[in-house]
């Protein structure tokens, strides 16, 4: 079955380290998204991509970057992790801009 | 700034009752509306979507959209304890391809 996976599921890192969270989908969806979810803020969009070589900034993109080299993957990189980036990160994908998004299982990141 | 507002709850209903979850949005030109359910510690899962004014039914769930009043609601009939979760409203605004999520309403269904 087609699916969307994220790895690692849990990560503890130190302030200042570079961290990369992986997202892989087998639906052949063009659109992929990264969100963070924090108490009191709900889901906030970090970055998104409409296809290979396309990336766009979302509402809370500072300190994060993404690259899209193929259809299946959209890795999220924290260039220099900060304690404020402790959160649960969700990847999502959709077949087009007008369709529903499907979410991966999430990655819980703790920055000490 | 696009805004999507939901009452945080918790909304408590007895088993078998109808649960009514509401969502208002600020962008009058919004086109698409989605309801997601999120169990504690899990990822959001799509329940249903609605694009046109009126009601859309899917099993025990009914989505209602009123674009003139800028609100969308989700009714859950015959609520079950397994429906206890946080329900997220998401809106795609005019000219935008991304979704804006509300903060969610926690629903508690007591046996």
Interface residues (C-beta under 8 A of the other chain):
Chain A: X31 X33 X35 X40 X41 X42 X43 X44 X45 X48 X50 X58 X90 X97 X98 X100 X101 X102 X103 X104 X105 X106
Chain B: X31 X32 X34 X36 X42 X43 X44 X45 X46 X49 X88 X90 X92 X97 X98 X99 X101 X102 X103 X104
